[in-house]
Amino acid sequence: MNNSITIKQQIDTILSITFQFKEFYEKEQWDELSSALEARQTNLNALFAQDISKEDSSIVLDTIRQIQASDSNYESKIIHIRNGAKNELFKFKKQNNAAKSYAIISQSN
């Protein structure tokens, strides 16, 4: 029975970390998100390194499904933000190149 409590505590920790992703994503705190991903993976590795009873296996399976659904949701949003950031960087570089070209032309006149 003590093993069940340990697994429950581990699952609670893993889900708590997963639920923090939303805050990090919304605030664009990418370093914190990366650290949280690493912490969650460490906890998942510890969870699966032990024997999981038949009783606990359904709880673990439900947890994995929750994690997958959450990750899928944030993955598409993060890709969208990343692509938007790439587009903004491209525009900035293009404008910066135009400004440099103008400066060169201005100096030669």
N, C-alpha and C positions, 0 to 999 in steps of 0.2 A: 504494500500500500504506500509506503514511503516513496517508492520509485514513481508512483503515479503523481504524487505531489510535486516531485522534482520535474517531471515532464510537463505538468501543468504550469509550473513557474517558468520553465524554459519557453513554453509556447506563449505565455503572457508577455514575456520579454521580447520575443521575436515579433509578435503582433504590435506591441507598443512601438518598437523601432520602425516597423513598416508604416504605421499610422503617422509617424513623424515626417515621412516623405512628403506628404501634402504641404506641410508648412514650409519645408525647405524648397520645394518646387515653386510654390506661390511667391516666395520671397527671393527666388533665384539664388539661393545659398548653395551653390554647387559643391563647395568644399565640404560643407556639413552633410549634404546628401551623399557624397562619396564616402565619408567616414561612417555614416549610418549604414550604408550598403555593406561596408566591410564588417562592421559590428554585427549586423544581422547574419552575414555569411558565417562568421565565427560561431555564433550561437546555433545556427543550423547545423554546422559541422559537429558541434558538441552534442546536439540532440540526436543526430543520426549515428553517432559513434557508440551509442549504448543500445542495449536490447530494449525494444519497445513491445510491450505486452499487447495481446489481442485487444484488450479493452481500450488501451490508449491509441491503438493504430487508427481508429476511426477519427479521433480528435486530431491526430497528426495529419491525416489525410484532408480533413476539413480546413485545417490551418494552411496547408500547402495550396489548396484551391483558393483560399482568400488571398494569399500572397500573390499567386499567379494573376488573379483578376486585378488586384491593385497595381501590380507591376505593369501589366498590359495597358492599363489606363494611363499611368504616368509615362510610360515609354513613348506612346504616341504624342503626348503633350510635350515632352522634352524634345523629341525629334522636331516637332513643329517650331518650338522656340529656337532650337539650334539652327534650323534652316532660315528662320527669320533673322537671326543674328548674322548668319553668313551673308544674307542679302544686304543687310545694313553695312557690313564690313566692305562688301563689294562696291556699294554706292559711295561709301566714304573714300575708298581708294581711288575710285573713278574721279570724284570731285577733287581729291587731293592732287591727282595727276594733272587735272585741268588747271588747277591753281598754280602748280609748278610750271606748267607749260606757259601760262600767262606771264608768270614772273620772269621766265627766261626771255620771252618775247619783249616784255617791257624793258628789261635790262639792255637788250641789244639795240633798242631804238634810241 
